[in-house]
Amino acid sequence: MEKPLACPKCHSTSLLKWGLGASGRQKYRCALCRRQFVAGSDHFLEPEKKAVVMRLIEAGVEPAKIREAIPDISLRWVYELRRRMKRDRQG
């Protein structure tokens, strides 16, 4: 049995369809906390793929180029990972 779609932030099932993402996948907006997300985006990236992305970031490759090379990740996620890696290095 499939579990109902829920907000990744507050876990509410009160959702509104909110257009399509750049990849053509359905976007949703939580009626409670207003967070927007794409269904299925709560799956984690395979550790091997994440390691490749991290190496590319460390090598100074621009996020848009990384996104082109690995199309099943979002550009926003690459920027966020780069920001976290920079923050972790600083302190």
Secondary structure, 3 states (H helix, E strand, C coil): CCCCCCCCCCCCCCEEEEEECCCCCEEEEECCCCCEEECCCCCCCCHHHHHHHHHHHHCCCCHHHHHHHCCCCCHHHHHHHHHHHHHHHHC
